[in-house]
Amino acid sequence: MEPSKPTRKAPLDWYWTMGWLVALLAVCVLPLLVTNPYYLDVLIRIAFNGLAAVGLNLLLGYAGQISLGHAGFVGLGAYGVGIATATYGCDPFLALIVTVIICFCLGWLVAKPVLRLKGHYLAMATLGLGLVVSIMLNAEEAWTGGPDGMVTSELSVFGFAARGETAWFRISWILLLFVLVLTRNLIRSPAGRALRMIEKAEVAAQVSGIDTMTAKVRVFAISAALAGLSGCLSAYYSGFITPNMANIFHSVELITIVVIGGAGSVMGPVLGAIVVTVLPQALADLEGYEVMVFGAMLIAVLLFAPHGIASLFSSRRGKRL
Amino acid sequence: MSFLTVENVGIRFGGLVALADVSLDVTQGEVYSIIGPNGAGKTTLFNIISGLYRPTSGHVRLDGEQITGLAPVKLAKAGLRRTFQNLQLCPSMTVIENVMVGAHLSLPHGFVQGALRFASLRRAEQSTCHRCEELLDFVGITRVDHSRLAGQLPYGAMRRLEIARALAGNPRLLLLDEPAAGLNNSETVEMAELIRKIARSATTIVLVEHDMGLVMKVSDRIMVLNYGRTLAIGTPTEIQNEPHVIAAYLGEEDPQ
C-alpha cells in the first residue's frame, strides 16, 4: 500500500502483480480443464457477487459508509437491461452501458441527501432505498412481470453472442480482475487516501482540504454502478430475473461478503465472494442443516479473523492484500 | 499589519456563552499562544478560526480576507492547517501516507486519474512522497518508521506526525491544539524546539497549550482566556507578572 519508491519495488507489489497474472492465466486456461458446467456456474456467480462486493467495499471498507440497500442497484441493473432488451428490443451491449451509467447517476442523486446521515441513520435510510426498489419491482407487473420475474435476452457484443458457461466465465472474471486493478490503483492514489482518512478521521480530512461530501457521493455512485453492472451481467447470463435479487437478504449477503472477506482490503471482497457463494453449495449435502453450519462458520471467521479472511494473509507489518 | 484578526467573536451553545467578545491579532511569523484554565474556551476559539464552528457574533480575517464561518475545505485552500488535541490520524494507513493526505490539494486527486494511475499523477506522487519524507525527518520521525502503520507509532511520534501532515499543506497559518498533551518532559522539550523551528520557516503559529514551560519558551505573545473572556494579552514576561492571570490560575490572595 505504500507509494512506490523509485529505487526498489516493495515485495508486496511484486506478489500482487504475479498473483494477478497467474489469475489471468487461470481464467484463460481453467475452462479447458474444468468441463463440468456446474463448477463453472459457481465460479461465474462468484465473479458477479465479487463485482458488486468490490464496489460496496470501496464504500463500506474504505470510506466507512454503510449501505443496506445495495441489492437495489443490482436489481435496477438487472431489470434495466431486462426491460430495455426483452421489452423494447434495444441492443444488449448498449443497454448494458446505459444501464450502468443510469445506476451511477441514480447513486449520485440518492447519495447527496442520504450521506448527510451517519451510522445507524444511514443504515436505515439505505435500507429504505433498497426496499423501495424491491417493492417497485414486485408491484410494477406491467414492466417487470411482478414476483414471477421476467425472461431476458442474451448478451451480444457487436454481433458476437455470449453463450455458454465458458464464455461467461471468461467475461465475468476478466472484468473482475480488471476492476480489481482499478480499485487497487484508486486506493493508493490521493483520492483513495482521502477515502481512508474520511473513514477514520473525517474532520482531519476536511481541514486537510478534502471535500469529504463530494468524495463520499462519488464513491457511493461508483459502488452503485458496480452493483448495477453485476445485476446487468447476471440478468444476461441467467436469462431469467426475479425481484429477489433486489431484496434485503441479497443486500445483507453483499455486506456479509465484504465483512467476511475483509472490509478495507482490495482482495477481501473476492475471498468473501468465494466463501459466501461456495459454502452453501458445498454444504448442500447436510440437508437443511447447511444454514446452521454456514452461520456457525461466519461467526467463527468473525471471532478468529475480525478483519476478515484477507487479514490472515497480511504481512507481519500489518499491510493488507 | 496583522495576519490573523479575530474581532469581537462570541459564540453561545444554547444558553451557555462559551466565548464573549474575544479579539486578537496575530502578526505574520509570530508564535501566538492562547492559554487559560480548563473550559476557558481555547479549543472553541480554535474551532471557530478553523471553520468547524460558526461564531454567533464577530469576524475572523486571514491576511485581510473575511473567513468567518468558511468551510474547513475553503480554509485549507486559503493556507490554514491545524492539529487536534485528540489525535486524528488514520491508523490503518502508513505514516508516509498519512503525511501525504496533508498534501491532498497539491496532488491530482480525481477518481479517474487515481484508478488509471496517470503518468502525471505518478510523477506528482513521487515528488510529494520525497517532500513528505523530508517533512518527517524535519519533525523527527525516523526513516524506518515511514512505512509502518500510523497506529503502531509511539504516542509522542503520533503528535509529531500530525504536525508533519499539517506542514505538508504548506500552511501560512498553523493552529496547534495542545501539541504537548500527554508528552513526557524530554518529549515536551523536543516539541518546543520543533515549534521554534517551524516558526523560523516563516509560518505563523497559533498555539493552545497547558504546559506553561513550553508556552513561555516558544511564544512571542500570549493571550489568557478565562470563562470565555480575554483576561490579558502580552509577552511571556508580562503575562507571568500579571496579577489577574496569577489570580485566575492560583486563586486570589486573601485580602487579610
Interface residues (C-beta under 8 A of the other chain):
Chain A: M1 E2 P3 S4 K5 P6 L182 T183 N185 L186 R188 S189 P190 A191 G192 R193 A194 R196 M197 E199 K200 A201 V203 A204 A205 Q206 V207 S208 G209 I210 D211 T212 R218 V219 I222 G264 R317 G318 K319 R320
Chain B: S50 G51 L52 A71 P72 V73 L75 A76 K77 L80 R81 R82 F84 Q88 L89 C90 P91 S92 M93 T94 I96 E97 N98 M100 V101 G102 A103 H104 L105 L107 P108 H109 G110 F111 Q113 G114 A115 L116 R117 L121 R122 E125 Q126 C129 S147 R148 L149 Q152 R165 G169
